[in-house]
Amino acid sequence: MRKAGVLLTTALLAGCGGSEQSRDRVLGRVDAALLTSGGTGADWPMTGYNYSEQRFSPLTQVNAGNVGKLGLAWFADMPDARGQEATPVVVDGRLYVTGPWSKVFAYDAASGQKLWEFDPGVDKAKGVQACCDVVNRGVAAWKGRVYVGTIDGRLIALDAGTGKQDWSVQTTDNSKPYTITGAPRVVKDMVIIGNGGAEFGVRGYVTAYDAATGTKKWRFYTVPNPSGAKDGEASDAAMAKVAPTWSKNGEWKTSGGGGTVWDSIVYDAELDQLYLGVGNGSPWNHGLRSEGQGDNLFLSSIVALKPDTGQYVWHYQETPGETWDFTATQPINLATLNIGGSPRKVLMQAPKNGFFYVVDRMNGKLINAGQFIPGVNWASGYDMKTGRPIENPAARFYKTGKPFLALPSAIAAHNWQPMAFNPNVGLAFIPAQIVGSAYLNPSSPLDAAKPLGFNVGQDLGNAMYPRDAATVKAAIAGATGRLVAWDPVANKARWTVDYPTPWNGGTMTTAGNLVFQGTALGEFRAYAADTGRQLFAYPVGTGVMAGAATYQVGGVQYVAVLAGRGGALPLSIGYAIGKARDVPNVPRLLVFKLGGTAKLPPSPQPDTAPVTLPTATGTPQQVAQGQALYGRYCQVCHGASAGGGGVLPNLQRSANLGNPDGWHAVLIDGALKDNGMVSFAKVLTPEQAQLIRLYVLDEAHWAQKNLAEAPTAGGKVPARTGVR
């Protein structure tokens, strides 16, 4: 990996080269005027359509009266069967989209012909520091270039016409577990980018770079410097004011405190303000992070800045003293609403914690906060005078010393999947879900910070599913999804659509009275925006998570969406995605038009036949030790209770369960490091690696006996030895 200084020098030289003319011919008209208005709808010029990020298109050729005639126009298979989370950007008949490992692809938007692709060559070992899959949510376009952030922390400018790199700058310290998964935004000839990594231990910030050269313009840190020193950055004045909201000691002094801005960065062209959605604390546990003291600003907050300088304007904190991974990084929509008989410039957000917020953009004051899923139990509501939540004391598990079964959980009432707002019907469309989980205080030295794995200050092992078939099946049945049409003025749902599984796709809406959304079970759907009546469903043969885009070429309207599963829920929870585990994971870009006649090939079917398992030889003590180790280091990628989520290999079906040497080669020697499965020798002894194998083997036997519909192949099932 080249040093940032070398990259920047190369960038400065490249930025002065002779390719400006070619750049002007492609995407040359993507400027502030286009991104402010979004244009006529012929283009989808940025990830949220325009600076208001409503994901609302004025196109009406495809509408509630004819959407049932949509057919597939073309499709393109993508190379990596990991999480597909990007929204395409489309300008002048060219479609740009990203995939896992930060790869970029350009297509002719009408024919599907691939124009170019760019692979930044990310070291696959970086995947172990990506909390929620090696995903990327898209590019930004500006004056002849497209920009992408990479999972290893680079910001790269590409020539829109050729895909050749113009410049690259390292935005993070690569010795620390920073990542980038979000789409950049371009404002006033500056590219704005944040980062992730709070689950592992970093300090969050957002940086602005010159769009032509990659030169750094300003940086804003979202939490105070643990050393107490000034950073010499735009955030210094704000950090001096928020420092008293943090404890004098606590783990934030070594972890960095978190507060990463891993997704939502929104520019308000009307007020000339930049809004940052700030993430969770590091570690999650407020009792450890800040000794249970203070609101810990700007965690779980929306922060307004002056875009020219990065100076602080105002903030609103949604979850003071955040301790549940309740980020405020979810998509933000800007609008003007008639509230109380007066027009109000507002921003709207439905973050992880289950409340829908309407905030005055002028001053950051809370206008509304309503529960958009049933059963929210960490707080009963908000005090509208103070803007603070009315908390359930039991939710502060580090104070009570008792586990707290929370709804929502860290998986969220609404995660990264895009939310859309249709100003014609006055509704926001939230891809919501109901998924609970337990929060527990650390119970052993194993839960302390380690150089690999999540460092969240909780007992992750005992938060896995209990070894009880009825409880596991109830947890699966209780994890569901919901499309919520929310009225931000009335502060209530206008209509809802229930899904049998969580982790469904983001939403997009149009002036044709339509809302588009993909499902985890493999359909791409359209609903009437005003009533929620389903008007269209197309079987795509794989789960859909991403949000769609729509555009027009040659007088024809198209609708494009990425399909393919991955991300936090399928990786970490496994069983909770229910029937979606058996849906094939086929990464594809799908493009529809009225009367489209293209056909998809049959999807490969996953191997769900029972496997012959070796006889379990672990003692109850060994299995219990292996369970604790698995929960600490493995479940966030391979699923709670080793259940698998249909994305990464299901360890219950591993050929190495009966092969101690093969298991050692993977976990200790790093035999699969080129696939992203690095060696865990930094945190595991060879003996501990084998304890994990014995636990997974025992879990596989129990699951075959208690959860599988088909009988186990290969004879008698040994008795359960694990202890829960």
Salt bridges, closest charged atoms under 4 A:
GLU20 OE2 - ARG23 NH2 2.21
GLU20 OE2 - ARG145 NH2 3.06
ASP43 OD2 - ARG29 NH2 2.31
GLU53 OE1 - ARG185 NH2 3.04
ASP77 OD1 - ARG588 NE 2.50
ASP80 OD2 - LYS103 NZ 2.96
GLU85 OE1 - ARG137 NE 2.96
ASP92 OD1 - ARG29 NH2 2.85
GLU117 OE2 - LYS114 NZ 2.71
ASP133 OD1 - ARG82 NE 2.78
ASP152 OD2 - ARG154 NH2 2.97
ASP159 OD2 - ARG23 NH1 3.98
ASP166 OD2 - ARG23 NH1 2.26
ASP166 OD2 - ARG145 NE 2.95
ASP189 OD1 - LYS143 NZ 3.06
ASP231 OD2 - ARG203 NH2 2.77
GLU233 OE2 - LYS216 NZ 2.67
ASP268 OD2 - ARG361 NE 2.78
GLU270 OE2 - LYS345 NZ 3.09
GLU270 OE1 - ARG361 NH2 2.81
ASP272 OD2 - LYS188 NZ 2.92
ASP295 OD2 - ARG388 NH1 2.94
ASP308 OD2 - LYS188 NZ 2.92
ASP325 OD2 - LYS352 NZ 2.79
ASP360 OD2 - ARG344 NH2 3.02
GLU391 OE2 - ARG396 NH2 2.67
ASP487 OD2 - ARG494 NH2 3.12
ASP498 OD1 - ARG482 NE 2.78
GLU523 OE1 - ARG525 NE 2.77
ASP607 OD1 - ARG653 NH2 3.42
ASP669 OD1 - HIS664 NE2 3.47
ASP674 OD1 - LYS673 NZ 3.51
ASP698 OD2 - ARG467 NH1 3.09
GLU699 OE2 - ARG467 NE 3.26
GLU699 OE1 - ARG724 NH2 2.48
